[in-house]
């Protein structure tokens, strides 16, 4: 597509963006449109700090969540290019101590399997909630994570395995994932405003605060304290991501400097596994989806679309491009789980491709209404469970106290709290409400604990549904002096 044609078709872009922000209640937004090696449009809109009315510009830093996975896949491709790994050689050949829960997966899993989400391991998201473990310790605990699908049976999104990919990169090369990205991607692309931590982001001046919908409007929320590593720990701006998209459109070359071979770039962008129905939001214009290596591949109204979105507490990202049409779009929003970035990207592609307009705003507003209702239903106050008496002669509360351990998830401590019990797991703490003689829940009802006893009535363990797609996670009661490492 010619540059002049793109520019002509984008003449009404600014009013469109401003109207969309009002429709979707997004405080701040940054947008870039890329054509080959040129940035046709980039601008900030609204506020990065609504209370102080500080504006968004093209260098305002946003968290991009899972859009970072494409960077991790690029690092793996660079290691393939350097001969340090091969896509289809089992990981165990590079790291002999590598272990998974399943013996077959342990022997056969490759970096291709990890990068296209066919390991059988689900998200296990709670594992990465404020962990106190090093990357190496988390890598060692992978063997205790239960799969929810047989190895290579189907596509299943896994933050856990992309995190592990970052751990493996460091274990095999001796260089941390972050340093690989910084030295081999950020620096040659001139991505000077990109980083890997909230602390780094907030040490500067030009960053966006995170926001979400509250009862009385948009409200600032805390930055996420999760540690996603290679699965999602990149913070950046549209100016930097425009260079990243240009690299993709130019098949691994940027401003005359080649970072990756054209063949390896094309492999990243090619379908590896079909994404089954129900996993992504589908519309008639995108009837089938596949996953490449760190990228989702769709056919959008007859045009190949390569993309990867990202969500982080208070932020939503859309990064995409159409290789054959040589155009790409980046949209960053500072509102949690917003549909605006996808909605705006599809609307802009329709303009650029001169397609008959689709009411994407209407469609996505319907989807947002469904999501809000689902969240409201989940968070709606329910009738409080009637607790049992605070003391049962058969099972005194002191029986429940102690320390419980899972080899991957770590420890839970149950304390006496007045006439009841309390729970501590990592930085979370809550009083417990007794539901029956072996079942308790947290004060907000979000977490439920079920105790198991032996034939003599002594408590052996407790279990919690921390990963919905596998059996409940079992924490075994520790005897005095047992190590929780």
C-alpha positions, 0 to 999 in steps of 0.5 A, spaced: 500 500 500 502 506 498 504 511 503 500 517 500 494 512 500 494 511 507 495 518 509 489 520 505 485 514 508 487 517 515 484 524 515 479 523 520 483 519 525 483 524 531 476 526 531 475 518 531 480 517 537 477 522 541 470 520 540 472 512 542 475 514 548 469 518 550 465 511 548 469 507 552 471 511 558 478 511 557 482 516 561 489 516 556 491 513 550 497 513 545 496 511 538 501 509 532 500 507 525 506 504 521 507 504 514 513 500 512 519 503 515 515 510 516 511 512 522 505 515 519 501 517 525 503 517 532 500 521 538 497 521 545 490 523 547 487 524 554 491 524 561 496 519 563 494 522 570 487 524 570 487 528 577 493 532 575 491 533 568 498 531 565 497 529 558 499 523 554 504 523 549 508 519 544 513 517 549 508 516 555 510 509 558 504 504 559 505 497 561 503 492 555 502 485 559 502 479 554 504 483 548 511 482 551 511 475 549 513 476 542 519 479 544 521 473 548 519 469 542 524 474 538 530 472 543 529 465 542 529 466 534 535 470 535 538 464 539 536 459 534 540 464 529 546 464 533 546 456 534 545 456 541 538 452 541 534 449 535 526 450 535 525 442 535 530 440 539 528 438 546 529 443 552 532 437 556 538 437 551 540 444 553 538 444 560 539 436 563 536 438 570 529 440 566 523 437 569 516 437 568 510 434 571 509 429 565 515 424 564 513 424 556 513 432 556 520 432 560 523 428 555 520 431 548 518 439 550 521 444 545 522 451 545 517 451 539 512 447 544 513 453 549 513 459 544 506 456 541 502 454 547 502 447 546 505 444 553 499 442 556 500 447 562 495 452 564 497 459 566 498 457 574 497 465 575 497 465 582 504 462 582 507 468 580 503 473 585 508 476 589 513 470 589 519 470 593 523 465 589 528 466 584 527 465 577 532 459 578 527 456 584 521 457 579 524 453 574 526 447 579 518 448 581 516 447 574 516 439 575 510 440 581 505 444 576 500 439 574 498 440 566 490 440 564 491 437 558 496 432 555 502 434 552 501 437 545 494 435 544 491 442 543 493 450 544 492 452 551 495 459 553 500 459 559 503 465 562 507 460 566 511 456 560 513 463 557 515 465 564 519 459 564 522 460 557 525 466 560 528 462 566 531 457 561 534 463 556 538 465 562 540 458 565 542 456 558 546 462 556 548 465 562 545 472 560 538 474 563 532 475 559 531 482 560 539 483 558 537 479 551 531 484 550 535 490 552 541 489 548 539 485 542 532 489 541 531 495 545 538 498 543 538 497 536 531 499 535 532 505 539 527 503 544 530 508 549 523 509 554 522 501 555 524 497 561 522 491 565 519 494 572 514 498 575 520 501 579 524 503 573 517 506 570 515 510 576 522 513 577 521 517 571 516 523 570 513 521 563 509 514 565 501 513 565 497 511 572 493 505 571 485 506 571 479 502 572 471 503 572 469 504 579 462 505 581 462 512 581 466 513 574 474 512 572 478 511 578 486 510 579 488 503 581 495 500 584 500 498 579 500 490 579 505 487 584 505 481 579 512 478 577 511 476 570 518 476 567 518 473 560 511 472 560 509 480 560 514 484 564 515 490 559 513 497 560 514 502 553 511 507 549 508 508 542 514 511 539 518 505 541 513 500 539 512 503 532 520 501 531 518 494 534 512 494 528 517 496 523 522 491 524 516 486 523 514 489 517 521 489 514 522 482 516 527 483 521 531 489 518 531 496 521 534 502 518 538 498 514 541 494 520 538 486 520 537 483 527 534 477 525 534 473 518 528 474 514 526 466 514 526 466 522 522 472 522 517 469 517 517 463 522 515 467 528 509 469 524 507 463 521 501 459 524 504 453 529 497 451 532 490 452 531 486 456 537 480 452 538 473 456 539 472 459 545 479 462 547 478 468 543 473 473 542 471 472 535 467 475 529 465 473 522 471 477 519 476 473 523 473 466 522 479 462 524 485 464 529 492 460 530 498 461 534 505 462 531 511 463 535 509 469 540 504 472 535 496 470 534 495 470 526 488 471 524 485 473 517 481 479 517 477 481 512 481 477 507 488 480 509 493 476 514 493 480 521 499 478 526 498 481 533 498 480 540 494 484 545 496 485 553 493 486 559 496 488 566 492 491 572 490 498 569 492 497 562 490 494 555 495 494 549 494 492 542 500 491 537 499 488 530 501 489 523 499 486 516 505 483 513 502 483 505 499 490 506 505 493 510 501 497 515 501 496 523 498 499 528 499 500 536 494 502 541 495 503 548 490 505 553 491 506 561 484 502 563 484 495 565 481 490 560 478 495 555 476 493 549 478 500 546 485 498 543 482 492 539 476 496 537 480 502 534 485 498 531 480 494 527 476 501 525 483 504 523 484 497 518 478 498 515 479 505 513 486 504 511 484 498 507 478 502 504 473 497 507 466 498 508 465 500 515 463 496 521 460 498 527 466 496 531 464 501 537 457 498 537 460 490 537 465 492 542 460 496 547 456 489 547 462 485 549 464 490 554 457 490 557 457 482 557 464 482 561 461 488 566 455 484 568 459 477 569 464 481 573 458 484 577 455 478 578 461 475 580 463 480 585 455 481 587 455 480 595 452 474 596 448 471 603 454 470 608 455 463 609 453 461 616 459 460 620 459 454 625 460 455 632 467 458 634 469 452 638 467 445 636 469 440 641 470 435 636 475 439 632 478 445 636 480 451 632 487 449 634 487 443 630 487 447 624 493 451 625 500 450 623 504 451 616 502 447 610 506 446 604 506 445 596 512 444 593 511 449 587 506 454 590 510 454 597 507 455 604 500 457 607 500 459 615 493 458 619 493 462 625 488 463 631 485 469 631 481 471 637 475 466 637 477 464 630 482 463 624 486 467 619 490 465 613 497 468 610 499 466 603 505 470 601 503 477 602 495 476 602 492 475 609 485 474 611 480 472 617 477 465 615 469 464 615 468 456 617 463 453 612 463 446 615 467 442 619 473 441 614 471 447 609 473 455 610 473 461 606 476 468 606 473 474 608 471 476 601 469 469 599 474 469 594 479 463 596 476 457 599 480 452 603 478 444 604 481 440 610 483 433 609 483 428 615 486 421 616 482 415 619 484 418 626 481 425 625 488 428 624 488 434 619 493 432 613 493 437 608 488 443 606 487 444 598 485 450 594 482 451 587 488 456 585 488 454 578 481 452 575 483 448 570 487 442 574 485 439 581 485 443 587 492 445 589 494 440 595 498 443 601 501 438 606 501 440 613 508 440 616 511 437 622 515 442 627 522 443 624 520 441 617 523 445 611 519 449 607 524 451 601 
